Amino acid sequence: MPKFGAKSKQNLLTCNEKLQKVFNEVIKYVDCSVLEGHRDEWRQNKLFEEGKTKVKFPMGRHNTNPSRAVD
């Protein structure tokens, strides 16, 4: 059975409880990683400047704490 690595577990902890529950179920059936949950202002705006997101801080769902988005 697949399981999250240490970094994925750490990233998932920055997400809201509902997302944590969903991904803890997903990992039982699908091997996946949690690349990112919460994003701070610097990270969000850097991704915006690179064209990898359409919104600046604090308008992204990743910018809430806990995060309402996961990658």
C-alpha positions in Angstrom: 0.0 0.0 0.0 1.4 3.5 -0.9 2.2 5.9 1.9 3.3 9.5 2.1 6.9 10.4 2.6 8.0 12.8 5.3 7.9 15.9 3.1 4.4 15.1 1.8 3.2 14.6 5.4 4.7 17.9 6.4 3.1 19.7 3.4 -0.3 18.1 4.1 -0.3 19.4 7.7 -0.4 23.0 6.3 -3.8 22.1 4.6 -7.2 22.3 6.2 -8.7 19.3 7.9 -11.0 18.4 5.0 -8.1 18.2 2.5 -6.1 16.2 5.0 -8.9 13.6 5.3 -9.3 13.4 1.5 -5.6 12.9 0.8 -5.2 10.4 3.6 -7.9 8.3 1.9 -6.4 8.9 -1.6 -3.0 7.6 -0.6 -4.6 4.3 0.4 -5.4 3.6 -3.3 -3.1 5.9 -5.4 0.6 6.6 -5.0 0.9 10.4 -4.9 2.9 13.2 -3.2 1.8 16.5 -1.7 4.1 19.0 -3.2 2.6 22.1 -1.6 -0.1 23.3 0.7 0.2 26.7 2.3 2.2 29.4 0.3 3.6 32.5 2.0 3.5 35.9 0.3 7.0 35.5 -1.2 6.3 32.1 -2.8 2.9 33.1 -4.1 4.1 36.3 -5.8 7.2 34.5 -7.2 4.9 31.9 -8.9 2.7 34.7 -10.2 5.7 36.5 -11.7 6.8 33.2 -13.4 3.3 32.8 -14.8 2.6 29.6 -12.8 -0.4 31.0 -11.0 -3.0 33.6 -12.0 -3.3 35.4 -8.6 -1.1 37.4 -6.3 -0.9 37.0 -2.6 -3.3 36.9 -0.7 -5.9 36.0 -3.3 -4.9 32.4 -3.7 -6.5 29.4 -2.0 -2.9 28.4 -1.0 -2.6 31.6 0.9 -5.0 30.8 3.8 -3.6 29.2 6.9 -4.5 26.4 6.9 -4.5 26.1 3.1 -7.6 25.5 1.1 -5.6 24.1 -1.8 -3.0 21.4 -2.4 -0.6 20.5 -5.2 
